[in-house]
């Protein structure tokens, strides 16, 4: 499963992203970007800033329209010139305050960023996420610069993937699905939710995941109550796992599997069978030119027609350098934009339903990741063993 | 290891935090807070919003000075009144756009938040993190409200912990340390960095961790190059692991262990022994009333006196509902504020040094978590087996 680094299309993905970003910056008249979210930094520079789940503002990249980057990092006490000879456009690393949210060290950050933005002659700077007080101070320090929020546009730009990006997502999906399958296969009565997540996490790491994004397990809890709490598995009951990780290269996978211990009650089997059919109808509906809400409505309408509760949240989302990005797949009334599916989108679909048996609610869920191709969806996550009919 | 939920001081921690926050809000003249970071939401409401590593803005809590809260969540299609009967002050949950950064759905968010803020008669609202475009739209929608950035002040407020909070950190530390020790003990020549992280993650989950925050492993790489890449362990070489997790209740632990396979070269043994002494001097220096920079300088000065490279980044940080919060322990020139240690602070100390043997750089590191008590530090993470003298 572990893919030799030289076989990963990382350089191709880096070039494709840099070209797309550069065109967009020129079109917007931006001479620099100031990025702090690890996935935005990765997109623009390929630099890995997801050190910890909470390192959402420990790094900052200043990137120009040629893709040349200077990055603030928390682990050095001196400027490092051309730290990665193989990455030509990564000019230098600067020391940043270590191990605290950026909001806690505004003067350190404003001083460092101002020096670099001034030295580069920045004028119109797009940014993704900045603490409001820090942004205010930066603006005060650099009154001749324009700072323009552009997180939403960056996510829009990222929604359509290059083939190399889809290959990297595919590798993350293979890791994540294999880990999920191992956990479902390991399930035995008496094991706890924590034990299943342990199996999944162990395999995500040993198969070469870069970063574990989430691992939830639902045993006898309602929708939204996805957190393991020591619940033991019992014969005849379903459970589901929803896990995610970044593969080598930083791209994500986000998938879910329902498992059964022994023979479930007939009402559960019926609901599960209907969920799979609803899912199949949603997958078949999803093709280029179709609105995301149509895919969502197709799955939920099928569930409702069969007297099952519909998914009480969005049934899908884009997958890329985040587990969850654009396009959103939800009811039209729940989205700012009801996007049209396009070739190159990569989406997760994740319908859910529930059934009450002897006063106990049992939630059923499935989630795979798909590339949108001219002829429809191509599954990037292997089918669950309980669903041999899935693509 | 798994602690029975009824034995966790979660309710005590919730009350202590709510009281502290309430006093602070009244002192600041804030009638509401608008919080989106999972740890800030947890602090103010005890509600768990860390669903995925990237769910940093999928939830939003509106909290008044009595601690009464309404929370936007991504997993429901309808308003849920009093969703947790045991949590009196959690009034209702509202549907929020699912599975996308908030910046991608500004109208959905602004509409939802405006309705709630208006209905509650909010006037002066402190906020932690909001997308700049979304904040602009919210302000336009609610021109009579004041929105005041307060992330930095919230982190300052959080730095001193109640005893119940320290107990919860202690539980997270026991989980994290046991997982680290298992991984170090499992190390064998030929195993890869990924395999060690697999052992650690498996144990974090099976011991009841809520959420895995990070897992890095350094084998024959420089400082800052902490990411597993398939490197195999070799006889006579050191390696280090740095892992973190949230325990039950949401509090974090962040620790690191260096391991050795067989007998390391004399230069490595010497450097390791000096690192442990530097660490001991830092620990002994750390007591109430001492500046954080003094602790930092003590450790690095010792390393420099013994011709070893000092830690090239901050040697410590607070630990709480984030792995890394205030106070920062760094050089005075690298911090906005050189805090004085106080009873109730919980800190990580993490000195590092390196030694070159036959042209290969070997990085050595150790990290534990400590509560600051009147008489000095109390270790919350068990000593590494290689350091029996540690507290």
Interface residues (C-beta under 8 A of the other chain):
Chain A: X2 X5 X39 X48 X50 X51 X52 X53 X54 X56 X73 X74 X75 X76 X77 X78 X95 X97 X98 X99 X100 X101 X103 X104 X105 X106 X107 X108 X127 X128 X129 X130 X131 X132 X133 X135 X136 X149 X151 X152 X155 X156 X194 X195 X197 X198 X199 X201 X202 X203 X204 X205 X206 X207 X208 X210 X211 X212 X213 X214 X215 X216 X223 X224 X226 X227 X228 X229 X230 X244 X254 X312 X313 X314 X316 X317 X318 X322 X323 X324 X325 X326 X328 X330 X331 X334 X335 X336 X348
Chain B: X2 X5 X39 X48 X50 X51 X52 X53 X54 X56 X73 X74 X75 X76 X77 X78 X95 X97 X98 X99 X100 X101 X103 X104 X105 X106 X107 X108 X127 X128 X129 X130 X131 X132 X133 X135 X136 X149 X151 X152 X155 X156 X194 X195 X197 X198 X199 X201 X202 X203 X204 X205 X206 X207 X208 X209 X210 X211 X212 X213 X214 X215 X216 X223 X224 X226 X227 X228 X229 X230 X244 X254 X312 X313 X314 X316 X317 X318 X322 X323 X324 X325 X326 X328 X330 X331 X334 X335 X336 X348
